[in-house]
Amino acid sequence: MEALLTLLPLALKYVPMIAGFLGGPAAGTALTHVADAANKVFGTTDPKQIELQIQQDKSKEDMFKAELEARTEELRVQVEDLQNARSQTVQLAQAGSPIAWGAPIVSTIVLFGFVVTCSLLFFKPLTSENQLALLIVGAWVSGFLAVIQYWLGSSAGSKDKDALVATMARNSTASASQVVKDAVGGVKKMFR
């Protein structure tokens, strides 16, 4: 994750609205989108190499910006879709619809499966040879994270995001390395 954070000043330079995703549950996804865009356009995620390639070929700068904008829009749609799902659950509950129980029931099943799977790991630790078990654990972890994101979503990380964005704004005149250090510190605080 820290390696991806070194791309942050570069991404913010071209698509500042990506900062809105950095404090919430979509932060990891946003950083992954930035890295994927860099790899697609430049073949690397090293900011120094990217800057060098931009100096050598200015058209890559436009390609990178376009790729970042497309991926940021995709992320915005995903977050909006998640927020709409939460709103729909509330509306169904207010209307007394039995369908409103769908998300809580699925969430309970996923939470139970995750806890049982983690409990079993205490008795029989996983090894790299047991690929099916690793796949199953990965699926439960992924499901658990989706449940957390659904129920806690953007409001849980909103305060941390605001603090991170405020820090970045205050340091906009600072060197890129200082901005990265502040961003890394802010993200580390969010995941503690």
C-alpha positions as CSV (number, residue, x, y, z in Angstrom):
1,M,0.0,0.0,0.0
2,E,2.8,2.4,0.9
3,A,4.3,1.9,-2.6
4,L,1.0,2.9,-4.2
5,L,0.9,6.1,-2.0
6,T,4.0,7.4,-3.8
7,L,1.8,7.8,-6.9
8,L,-0.7,9.9,-5.0
9,P,0.8,13.4,-5.6
10,L,1.0,12.5,-9.3
11,A,-2.6,11.3,-9.5
12,L,-3.8,14.4,-7.5
13,K,-2.0,16.6,-9.9
14,Y,-4.0,15.3,-12.9
15,V,-7.3,14.3,-11.3
16,P,-7.8,16.1,-7.9
17,M,-11.2,14.7,-7.4
18,I,-9.7,11.3,-6.6
19,A,-8.9,12.8,-3.2
20,G,-12.6,12.4,-2.3
21,F,-12.1,8.6,-2.2
22,L,-9.0,8.5,-0.1
23,G,-10.4,8.6,3.4
24,G,-13.3,6.1,3.0
25,P,-13.5,2.4,2.3
26,A,-12.7,3.0,-1.3
27,A,-9.2,4.3,-0.6
28,G,-7.5,1.0,-1.4
29,T,-9.5,0.7,-4.6
30,A,-8.7,4.2,-5.6
31,L,-5.0,3.6,-5.1
32,T,-5.2,0.4,-7.1
33,H,-6.9,2.2,-9.9
34,V,-4.1,4.8,-9.9
35,A,-1.5,2.0,-10.1
36,D,-3.4,0.2,-12.8
37,A,-3.6,3.4,-14.9
38,A,0.1,4.1,-14.4
39,N,1.0,0.5,-15.4
40,K,-1.3,0.7,-18.5
41,V,0.2,4.0,-19.7
42,F,3.8,3.9,-18.5
43,G,4.4,0.2,-17.7
44,T,5.5,1.2,-14.2
45,T,4.3,2.6,-10.9
46,D,7.6,4.4,-10.1
47,P,6.8,8.1,-10.0
48,K,10.4,9.1,-11.1
49,Q,10.1,6.8,-14.2
50,I,6.6,8.2,-14.9
51,E,7.8,11.8,-14.7
52,L,10.8,10.9,-17.0
53,Q,8.4,9.3,-19.6
54,I,6.1,12.4,-19.5
55,Q,9.1,14.7,-20.1
56,Q,10.1,12.5,-23.1
57,D,6.6,12.1,-24.5
58,K,4.0,14.7,-23.6
59,S,1.2,12.7,-25.1
60,K,1.6,10.1,-22.3
61,E,0.5,12.8,-19.8
62,D,-2.8,13.2,-21.6
63,M,-3.2,9.4,-21.8
64,F,-2.5,9.1,-18.1
65,K,-5.0,11.9,-17.2
66,A,-7.7,10.3,-19.4
67,E,-7.1,6.9,-17.9
68,L,-7.3,8.3,-14.4
69,E,-10.4,10.3,-15.2
70,A,-12.1,7.1,-16.6
71,R,-11.1,5.0,-13.6
72,T,-12.2,7.8,-11.1
73,E,-15.6,7.9,-12.8
74,E,-15.8,4.1,-12.6
75,L,-15.0,4.3,-8.9
76,R,-17.5,7.1,-8.3
77,V,-20.3,5.0,-9.9
78,Q,-19.4,2.0,-7.7
79,V,-19.5,4.1,-4.6
80,E,-22.8,5.8,-5.7
81,D,-24.2,2.3,-6.4
82,L,-23.3,1.2,-2.9
83,Q,-24.9,4.2,-1.3
84,N,-28.0,3.6,-3.4
85,A,-28.2,0.1,-2.1
86,R,-28.0,1.3,1.5
87,S,-30.7,3.9,0.8
88,Q,-32.9,1.2,-0.8
89,T,-32.6,-1.0,2.3
90,V,-33.7,1.9,4.5
91,Q,-36.6,2.7,2.2
92,L,-37.7,-0.9,2.1
93,A,-37.5,-1.1,5.9
94,Q,-39.6,2.1,6.3
95,A,-42.2,0.6,4.0
96,G,-42.3,-2.6,6.1
97,S,-41.2,-4.8,3.1
98,P,-39.9,-8.2,3.9
99,I,-37.3,-7.7,1.2
100,A,-35.6,-5.3,3.6
101,W,-34.4,-8.3,5.5
102,G,-32.3,-9.5,2.6
103,A,-29.2,-7.4,3.3
104,P,-29.1,-8.1,7.0
105,I,-29.6,-11.8,6.5
106,V,-26.9,-12.1,3.9
107,S,-24.6,-9.9,6.1
108,T,-25.2,-12.2,9.1
109,I,-24.5,-15.3,7.0
110,V,-21.2,-13.8,5.7
111,L,-20.2,-12.6,9.2
112,F,-20.9,-16.0,10.7
113,G,-19.0,-17.8,7.9
114,F,-16.0,-15.5,8.3
115,V,-15.9,-16.0,12.1
116,V,-16.2,-19.8,11.7
117,T,-13.5,-19.9,9.1
118,C,-11.2,-17.7,11.2
119,S,-11.9,-19.9,14.2
120,L,-11.0,-23.0,12.3
121,L,-7.7,-21.5,11.3
122,F,-6.7,-21.6,15.0
123,F,-6.9,-25.3,14.9
124,K,-5.4,-26.0,11.5
125,P,-3.2,-23.2,10.1
126,L,-3.2,-22.8,6.3
127,T,-0.2,-23.8,4.2
128,S,0.5,-22.7,0.6
129,E,-0.1,-26.3,-0.6
130,N,-3.8,-26.1,0.3
131,Q,-4.9,-23.8,-2.5
132,L,-8.6,-24.6,-2.1
133,A,-8.6,-23.6,1.5
134,L,-6.7,-20.4,0.7
135,L,-9.3,-19.6,-2.0
136,I,-12.2,-20.2,0.5
137,V,-10.6,-18.1,3.2
138,G,-10.0,-15.3,0.6
139,A,-13.7,-15.5,-0.4
140,W,-14.8,-15.2,3.2
141,V,-12.5,-12.2,3.8
142,S,-13.7,-10.6,0.6
143,G,-17.3,-11.1,1.6
144,F,-16.6,-9.8,5.1
145,L,-15.0,-6.6,3.7
146,A,-18.0,-6.1,1.4
147,V,-20.4,-6.4,4.4
148,I,-18.3,-3.9,6.3
149,Q,-18.3,-1.5,3.3
150,Y,-22.0,-1.9,2.8
151,W,-23.0,-1.2,6.4
152,L,-20.3,1.3,7.4
153,G,-19.5,2.7,3.9
154,S,-18.3,6.2,3.3
155,S,-19.7,7.7,6.5
156,A,-17.2,5.7,8.6
157,G,-14.2,7.1,6.9
158,S,-15.6,10.5,6.2
159,K,-13.9,12.2,9.2
160,D,-10.5,10.6,8.4
161,K,-10.9,11.5,4.7
162,D,-11.6,15.2,5.6
163,A,-8.5,15.3,7.8
164,L,-6.4,13.7,5.1
165,V,-7.6,16.1,2.4
166,A,-7.1,19.1,4.7
167,T,-3.6,18.0,5.4
168,M,-2.9,17.6,1.7
169,A,-4.4,21.1,1.0
170,R,-2.2,22.7,3.7
171,N,0.8,21.1,2.3
172,S,0.0,21.9,-1.4
173,T,3.1,24.1,-1.5
174,A,5.3,21.5,0.2
175,S,7.5,19.2,-1.7
176,A,6.0,16.0,-3.2
177,S,7.9,13.8,-0.7
178,Q,6.4,15.7,2.2
179,V,2.9,15.3,0.8
180,V,3.5,11.6,0.4
181,K,4.7,11.3,4.0
182,D,1.6,13.1,5.2
183,A,-0.7,11.0,3.1
184,V,1.0,7.8,4.3
185,G,0.6,8.9,7.9
186,G,-3.0,9.7,7.4
187,V,-3.8,6.4,5.7
188,K,-1.9,4.5,8.4
189,K,-4.0,6.3,11.1
190,M,-7.2,5.2,9.3
191,F,-6.2,1.5,9.3
192,R,-5.1,1.3,12.9
